C-alpha cells in the first residue's frame, strides 16, 4: 500500500486516535500533487480515491512551519486564500495518472459528492472557507466516457436528515441542487472503474 497526498501525514497526527497512529504512519506516503505525479514504473491492482477528487485543484498545502492549518483556506467567506475554481482538465489529468498507476484489469474505487455540477463553498472544521467541486450528471459523464476504463459498478446515495445515507437509483434528483455552506454533501456517487 502507498499513499499520495499533498500533506505529509506527520503534520496531522492529532486527527487520528492514538491507537491508530503507528499503523497510519507505517503506510508509505508520497507527498506530492497527484496531478503532477509521474506514475512511471508503478503498477497497482487497486487505487482508492475517497472524498478527495473534489478537492484536487482547489486545496493547496501550507508551508510546513504553518501549524494552525495544513491547507491554504480563507478566514471569511469572501477571503482570497482559497481558490474558487479549478482547471477544466483536472478530472482528465487525474484519469491519466490513474491509468498509468493501474495494471490492466486494475480498479479505481472513486467517491465524489453530487449536486450542483459546479464549485461549492464549505466551512471546514477550523471555521475556514474552501471550495470543492460538486459533480452532476454532465461532469460525472467524464468517467463513463473515458475509453481506457469501464465503469463496472455505480451507486448513488442521498443524505436524508432523518435517515442518513439512502441508496437511490440515479442522480436525476440532484440537478441544480447545491450543498453550499452545508455541513455535508447532498449526495454521493460511488464508482468502480476498471482499466481496460
C-alpha positions in Angstrom: 0.0 0.0 0.0 1.2 3.5 -0.9 -0.4 6.9 -0.3 -0.2 10.1 -2.4 -1.1 13.3 -0.6 -0.2 17.0 -0.8 0.1 17.0 3.0 2.7 15.0 4.9 0.7 12.8 7.4 3.1 13.7 10.2 1.6 17.2 10.1 -1.9 15.9 11.0 -1.2 13.2 13.6 -3.6 14.9 16.1 -6.5 13.8 13.7 -6.0 10.2 14.5 -6.8 8.2 17.7 -3.6 7.3 19.4 -4.2 3.6 18.9 -4.2 4.1 15.1 -1.2 6.3 14.9 1.5 3.7 14.4 -0.5 2.0 11.7 -1.3 5.2 9.9 2.3 6.4 9.9 3.6 3.0 8.7 2.0 3.5 5.3 4.5 4.9 2.8 3.2 8.3 1.6 4.5 10.2 -1.5 4.0 13.9 -0.6 3.1 15.3 -4.0 0.2 16.7 -6.0 -1.3 13.6 -7.8 -1.9 15.7 -10.9 1.8 16.2 -11.3 2.8 12.7 -10.2 4.9 10.7 -12.5 3.4 7.2 -12.4 6.3 5.6 -14.4 7.3 2.1 -13.2 4.4 1.7 -10.8 1.8 -1.0 -11.1 -1.2 -1.3 -8.7 -4.2 -3.6 -8.9 -6.3 -1.1 -6.9 -6.4 2.7 -6.4 -8.9 4.3 -4.0 -9.9 8.0 -4.1 -12.5 8.5 -1.4 -13.9 12.0 -0.8 -10.7 13.5 -2.4 -11.0 14.3 -6.1 -13.5 17.1 -5.4 -10.7 18.9 -3.5 -8.0 18.4 -6.1 -7.2 21.7 -7.9 -8.7 23.8 -5.0 -6.7 22.9 -1.9 -3.1 23.8 -1.5 -0.8 22.8 1.3 0.5 25.5 3.6 4.2 25.8 4.3 5.4 23.2 6.9 6.1 25.8 9.5 2.4 26.9 9.5 0.8 24.9 12.3 -2.7 26.4 12.5 -3.9 24.7 9.4 -2.3 22.4 6.7 -4.4 23.9 3.9 -4.4 27.5 2.5 -8.0 28.4 3.2 -9.8 31.7 3.7 -10.9 33.0 7.2 -14.0 34.7 5.7 -16.5 33.6 3.0 -15.1 36.4 0.8 -11.5 35.6 1.5 -8.9 35.3 -1.2 -6.8 32.5 0.3 -9.0 29.8 -1.2 -9.3 29.1 -4.9 -12.9 29.3 -6.2 -12.3 27.4 -9.4 -10.1 24.7 -10.8 -8.9 23.8 -14.3 -11.4 22.1 -16.5 -8.8 19.4 -17.3 -8.5 18.3 -13.6 -10.5 15.1 -14.0 -8.8 14.2 -17.3 -5.3 14.7 -15.8 -6.4 12.6 -12.7 -7.6 9.8 -15.0 -4.3 10.0 -17.0 -2.3 9.4 -13.8 -4.6 6.6 -12.6 -4.3 4.9 -16.0 -0.5 4.9 -15.6 -0.8 3.6 -12.0 -3.1 0.7 -12.7 -2.1 -2.6 -14.2 -4.5 -3.8 -17.0 -7.7 -5.0 -15.2 -6.8 -2.9 -12.2 -9.6 -1.0 -10.5 -10.2 2.6 -9.3 -12.7 3.0 -6.4 -13.9 6.6 -6.5 -16.4 8.6 -4.5 -17.4 12.2 -5.2 -20.2 14.5 -3.9 -23.1 15.0 -6.3 -25.3 18.1 -6.8 -24.9 21.4 -8.4 -22.3 20.4 -11.0 -20.0 23.4 -10.1 -17.7 24.5 -7.3 -19.4 24.9 -3.9 -18.2 26.6 -0.8 -17.7 24.8 2.6 -16.6 25.9 6.0 -14.2 23.4 7.4 -13.7 22.0 11.0 -11.5 25.0 11.8 -14.0 27.5 10.6 -12.1 28.4 7.4 -13.7 28.5 4.0 -12.8 26.4 1.0 -14.3 25.3 -2.3 -14.7 21.8 -3.7 -16.3 20.5 -6.9 -19.8 19.1 -6.6 -20.4 16.7 -9.6 -23.5 16.5 -11.6 -24.8 14.3 -14.5 -22.7 16.3 -17.0 -19.4 16.2 -15.2 -19.8 12.7 -14.0 -20.1 11.5 -17.6 -16.3 12.1 -18.0 -15.7 8.9 -16.0 -18.2 6.9 -18.1 -16.8 8.1 -21.4 -13.1 7.6 -21.0 -12.4 4.6 -23.3 -9.4 3.5 -21.1 -11.8 2.4 -18.4 -15.2 0.7 -18.0 -17.5 1.7 -15.1 -18.1 -1.8 -13.7 -20.2 -0.6 -10.8 -22.0 2.7 -9.9 -24.1 3.5 -6.8 -25.7 6.8 -5.7 -26.7 7.9 -2.3 -28.7 10.9 -0.9 -28.4 12.3 2.5 -31.6 12.4 4.5 -31.7 14.5 7.7 -34.0 11.8 9.2 -32.5 8.5 7.9 -28.9 9.3 6.9 -27.5 8.0 3.6 -30.1 6.4 1.4 -29.5 4.3 -1.7 -31.1 5.9 -4.8 -31.3 4.7 -8.4 -29.7 7.6 -10.2 -28.7 11.3 -9.9 -31.9 12.7 -11.5 -33.0 14.5 -8.4 -29.7 16.3 -7.9 -29.7 18.7 -10.9 -29.2 22.2 -9.7 -29.1 21.1 -6.1 -26.2 22.6 -4.1 -24.7 21.9 -0.8 -23.2 25.4 -0.5 -22.3 26.0 3.2 -24.0 22.8 4.4 -22.0 20.5 6.8 -22.1 17.7 4.3 -22.9 17.0 0.6 -26.5 16.3 -0.5 -25.5 13.2 -2.4 -22.6 10.9 -3.2 -21.6 8.9 -6.3 -19.6 5.7 -5.8 -17.9 4.4 -8.9 -15.7 1.4 -9.7 -13.7 1.9 -12.8 -11.7 -1.0 -14.3 -8.7 -0.3 -16.5 -9.2 -1.9 -20.0 
